[in-house]
Amino acid sequence: ADMAKSCSQRAMADAIIISGSATGSATNVDELRQTKMACPQTPVLAGSGVTCESLADVLSVCDGAIVGSTFKEEGYVENPIDPRRLGKFMEVFNTCIQD
């Protein structure tokens, strides 16, 4: 959170992205929360590992998410987009933003 605050204030970052250890790896929700608390005026985004199951928790502590592999067939980034996975995710997303 300290580094994010420095980037936000001194480097005038447009947004801060917090990611897991690799593509598709979950972003630590506590780290997202701490970063958002340290940088309330800067958009904070989850950069990896957001799934239908984690979306509500992620969006409860930050401003958005970068989502890729969750939409792909079998969840593999190399595969094409699976319309069913995308549709399910959007249903969950729409529920989250209505609450």
Buried (B, 14 or more C-beta within 10 A) or exposed (E): BEEBBEBBEEEEBEEBBBBBEEBBEBBBBEBBBBBBEBBEEBBBBBBBBBBBEBBEBBBEBBBBBEBBBBBBEEEEEEEEEBEEBBEBBEEBBEEBEEE
